[in-house]
Amino acid sequence: MSDPQPEEKNIFQRIIDREIPADIVYETERVLAFRDIQPQAPTHILVVPKEPIASLEEVTAQHASLLGELLVAAAAIARQEGLEQGYRLVVNCGRHGGQEIPHLHVHLLGGRSLTWPPG
């Protein structure tokens, strides 16, 4: 009987592990942020935990400080990017919620007037 194959890394984990390049704009011990390669606004940055959490569905109370760090990072990046007129944070959860990559991430969108409701 053969050993089970390790689960394939998603693109975000490969960026975190520096296996593929990305335009990284922010990093701490537990958070990494980089520009989206298919931006939906002039500023579109993905803020991801380095811990491999597939979705918001998987978080527990034990992740509270990490989730707080993601939001603190997003606010710091918004200031760094000069988004003082406003910005939007989006977390997609699950296929019907629009999540494409199975790694928790926060979209930071700004640089133009954003409409509501979104798609």
C-alpha positions in Angstrom: 0.0 0.0 0.0 1.4 3.4 -1.0 1.7 6.4 1.3 -1.1 9.0 0.8 -0.1 12.0 -1.3 0.2 15.3 0.4 -2.6 17.7 -0.3 -1.7 20.0 -3.1 -1.0 23.6 -2.0 -3.3 26.3 -3.3 -1.9 29.5 -4.9 -2.1 31.5 -1.7 -0.1 28.9 0.3 2.5 28.8 -2.6 2.8 32.6 -2.3 3.2 32.5 1.5 5.9 29.8 1.0 7.6 32.0 -1.6 7.2 29.3 -4.3 5.7 31.8 -6.7 6.2 35.5 -6.9 3.7 38.1 -5.8 3.7 41.9 -5.2 3.8 41.7 -1.4 2.8 45.0 0.3 2.7 43.9 4.0 3.9 41.1 6.1 4.0 40.1 9.8 4.6 36.8 11.5 1.0 35.6 10.9 -0.3 37.8 8.0 0.7 38.4 4.4 -0.8 40.8 2.0 -0.3 41.1 -1.8 -1.8 42.8 -4.8 -4.5 40.8 -6.6 -3.5 39.8 -10.1 -7.1 40.4 -11.4 -7.9 43.7 -9.6 -11.5 44.8 -9.3 -10.6 48.3 -8.2 -7.5 50.5 -8.6 -6.4 49.2 -5.2 -7.1 45.5 -4.7 -5.0 43.7 -2.1 -5.6 40.3 -0.6 -4.8 40.0 3.1 -4.3 36.3 4.1 -3.4 34.5 7.3 -0.2 32.4 6.9 -2.0 29.6 8.8 -3.9 27.4 6.2 -7.5 28.1 7.1 -9.7 27.1 4.1 -12.7 29.4 4.8 -14.4 31.5 7.4 -16.5 28.4 8.0 -13.5 26.8 9.7 -12.7 29.5 12.2 -13.3 29.1 15.9 -12.9 31.2 19.0 -9.3 30.2 19.0 -8.8 32.2 15.8 -10.1 35.5 17.3 -6.7 37.1 17.6 -5.7 36.1 14.1 -8.9 37.5 12.6 -8.3 40.7 14.5 -4.8 40.8 13.0 -6.2 40.5 9.5 -8.4 43.6 10.1 -5.6 45.6 11.7 -3.4 44.7 8.8 -6.1 45.8 6.3 -6.5 49.1 8.1 -2.7 49.7 8.1 -2.5 48.8 4.4 -5.3 51.2 3.6 -3.4 54.0 5.3 -0.2 52.9 3.5 -2.1 53.0 0.1 -3.6 56.4 0.7 -7.2 55.3 0.9 -8.3 58.0 3.2 -11.5 58.6 1.2 -12.7 55.1 1.9 -12.3 51.4 1.1 -14.2 48.1 1.3 -13.2 44.9 3.0 -14.8 41.7 1.6 -14.6 38.1 2.8 -16.2 35.6 0.5 -17.2 32.3 2.1 -18.0 29.1 0.1 -18.8 28.6 -3.6 -22.1 30.5 -3.5 -20.4 33.3 -1.6 -17.9 33.7 -4.4 -14.9 32.1 -2.7 -12.6 30.7 -5.4 -9.4 29.9 -3.5 -9.8 27.6 -0.4 -7.7 29.8 1.9 -9.3 32.5 4.1 -8.6 35.9 2.7 -9.8 39.5 3.0 -10.2 41.6 -0.2 -9.2 45.3 0.4 -10.7 47.3 -2.4 -10.4 51.1 -2.9 -9.1 53.9 -5.1 -12.6 54.7 -6.6 -16.2 55.1 -5.4 -17.6 51.7 -4.7 -21.3 51.0 -5.3 -23.8 49.0 -3.2 -25.0 46.4 -3.4 -22.0 44.5 -4.9 -22.6 41.8 -7.5 
